């Protein structure tokens, strides 16, 4: 039995206590000839996932709808019949309620993030298909309790920049709780405010971009099911905004996650969907990253010809990148990123010399600390395979030093992999450098 996060979020939005909901349901029941005697303990059971019998679910929706001054369906309140799909796609207002419910549940830690399983098969593909295909949101305006203006869009943009920088410096584990708290306390009320269509599209775009960062932090925390939910939310918000480029950026995040989960065919398909649907709205930086990740996927599938073709497309797109001409979301595509992606693809294809050339170019290009760690890890692995033990030890030592202070399970994976490769090689200095890595891993997260 799963906690009913949707009902909990609606109850919080309505400002109603457990005892208050029980009393209102009892009162509503009397108008239908029902002698109900619910107390706060019954509401607690509903929030834990128990579905009340008879007409009570409809009464709950009626009470909450009257308080919130909008229709509340059984599915909106998490009270739909188990196993029965909704007859129609969730409208945007209902989606906002569901998104806010996830933010609230995540912030309160009512379930372990690692317990949320990643979707596979058709459920994993549907959000991408819905982003690609009609119907579009013709009007995203909304009437709510308070007016939303351009200053709110600026707040969301500043928050995104703040949390992205925090993620790069400190890692997803340290950042996720902060950004999720902001989504619940600041962003959800904005989405439920009053705004015209044009401003609403800006609001949904800014929110989608921020939610994507929350997904990145969940991914970095090894909470893949949760990360996927955030990416799907960001994709729906991108559709509401009408910004195809933002949607393609979110799909790039799903491609990266698919690669990590070793679903290489899905990575290829998602990258193709992003490039196809976004078309001219795909910036050079985003195209370069999508093609580079596609190259990695094809290489791992053993399709060398397709991988090399994607590498050529990635390199050509990278040459078209112009500083200052990219949106904030693609700022992660820094000089050298495509090189390290290509190096990984070439390594999978067995071309060590070409992989080393690309990895060395990536490591020699300035980048933020997080990017440096990944680049040095790739360079170290290639150097070990080529028998360049001394250089590999130096790369590993620098990598361990730069990783200090970052709370990231993804970076820890890279550190552990490099440590094992060093010790397996038996090269001079391997044990000493492995000790440096142990030092970086010693503090529990």
Phi, psi and omega in degrees: 000121183265143176302143180271087182292328181294313179296320180298317181293320179294321179296319179293318180296323181284348181065037185247135178281169177298315180295324180295317178297316180301316181295318181293322177296318177300317181294316179296326179294324180299326179293345178253011178079020181258133177264085182262143181226049181287148174235181184300332181294327178294319178297322177300320179293321178298319181292334178279353175119356178286132179265120179294157185270171172061225183272000186298318177305319179294323178295321178300314180296322179297315181296312182292323178297320179294320180291320184272351179060042173201155179296139175235116181273170177300318179293324178300325183264008180069026184244013176295159181291133181302136177081355180258111181293155176295144183288332183227155175303146180296125177295165185302320181297320177292323177299317179301318179297318180292321178297314180298326178295319178295318180299317181294316180296320180293317180298319183278352176062037183287344174218149181294130181305323182291344181279347178278108185283145177288139178287147177228168177065216184302314180302331179283334185269329186307314180301325178290318179297317180294327177293321183288328194246159175297165004276154174269166176275108183286329183209118182253014179297160183206148173255125182217186186287342181214152185280138177253134180231180180303331181297332179288325177296319179296322179298315180295321178295319178294321179296318180299313180299320181296311184286329176295318178296319178298319178299315182294327182274324189242344180098165184290328181298319182283336188265330190302314183297326181291314184288325179293322177297320179295319180300315183289318186273328185249315188283315181303314177299328177295314181297333181266008180276195179255130179199149175283173185301310185299314179291326179298323179293321175296321180296316180291327177294312181298321178293317179300319179296321180290318179297326178299321178294323175299320177296320177299318180294322177294319176301316181292341179265007180070019177263075192290323177296318179293317178301317180298319178298319179294318178297320178295321175299313181299324180292320178293321178293323177297321179295318179297329181284338183081008182265101181294327179297320178296319178299319179296323177298316180296320179296326176300324176293322176292325176298313180300318179294320178299321177298316180296323181276005177066026174263077190289326179292321177294323178300316179298314183295318180294318179298319178297320179297318180296313182294323182289312188281325181282329176053237184292347179277355176279114181288161178304319181296316181291319178299318180300316181292317180298315179294322180295319178291324176297321178299318178298318181295313179298320180298319181287338175275354179085013180263085184296320182296314179294322179297315181293324177296319179292325177298318179297318178296320181295315181294322179294319178293321181298327179292341182268357181292131178238122179304136179088351182258002183255150175289166183301326185297326184268014177298341179290341180278073180274161177308132180101340181296313180297324179301314183289327175295315179296321178302319180294321178295315180295325177296318178296329179278353178087010180267084186294319183296313179293323178296319179296319180299316180291318181294321178294320177296320180294315182292335180272002180256132181303141179203166175292163189303318181299314178298323178299320180299312180297320182293318179293325177297317179295316180298318180299315180299317181292319179298321177296318180294332179271359179081016179269072189298313184299316180293322179297318179297319179295319179296318181294321180296317178295320179300314181297322180293317183288337182279351182299136177089353181266126179262086186218121177289330178294316178293323178297324175300316180295318180298315181295320180296316179295319179302314181295319179296320179298310183294324178293326181291330181069017183287159180298134180087359183296314183293321179297316180290324175300327177294322177296320178294320178301323179297321179290334182267352190294321183287121181290149180256000000 
